[in-house]
Amino acid sequence: MSDGSPLDRAMTLAEMAPHASVTVGVLAGREESFPGGRLHEPPVTRLDGTEAPAYVLTNEKRGIGLGTKRNTTSPAGDRGTVILVTDRRTLCLVGGTEEDSAIEVPHDAVVAASYHTGLLATRFVLRTPRKQYHCWAKRSTAESLLAEAAEYVEERTADSPEEIETDDGANQLTYRGQPISRENHPGVPDEPPSDSSAPDGDDSDGDETRDQSDATPAEDGDDSRIQYRGKPIDRSEN
């Protein structure tokens, strides 16, 4: 493929896209803020022949949280992250030291799409029957963009979503066969609390107090345990 081909295709896809977040610079890997490229390969080269992006999210410090937001990958050095919401899937590309990593979530595997905003970070969340993906976006991302992207994905979900079989580490914590989440167990946080501070000073949404306001800490002060209906949940048994 010639050097001009990715650029030409990026220009065409950007013109076709329903949202202004899909830009030639991001798709073709020609952003001024990333002279060496946010990724090793232009994002447009990751798209299938007729696949078209509708929305694009980006991040400089974080990639994707697999299972919980604390299990988050980070781009290497001067690389970054690009999240493409296309007509078929959500594709998260994270720049690595020698090559890019990719996680894809087909729309027909999604149970629900949502987003969370905070003072320090923003994330686009996709949930499948047994997995969860936290796609981090830069904190200046407009809420309207996140809302439109979530609605776009949900409009393309299947009546009976099929689980992603790839062992990508995104499995959710479960209790008695059900995911531990606020939707299924009101009052229980959807991830264990952590004693460690957020790395890089920017790994907390800034909305954790709101997200976990209903959580009940263990009475003995051990905040490494989650309680459900007044009893500790031992994650080693799940």
Buried (B, 14 or more C-beta within 10 A) or exposed (E): EEEEEBBEBBBBBBEEBEBEBBBBBBBBBBBEEBEEBBBBBBBBBBBEEEBBBBBBBBBBBBBBBBBBBBBBBBBBEEBBBBBBBBEBBBBBBBBBEEEBBBBBBBBBBBBBBBBBBBEBBBBBBBBBBBBBBBBBBBBEBEEEBBEBBBEBBBEBBEEEBEEBEEEBEBBBBBBEEEBBBBEEBEBBBBBBBBEEEBEEEBBBBBBBEEBBEEBBBEEEEEEEBBBBEEEBBEBEEE
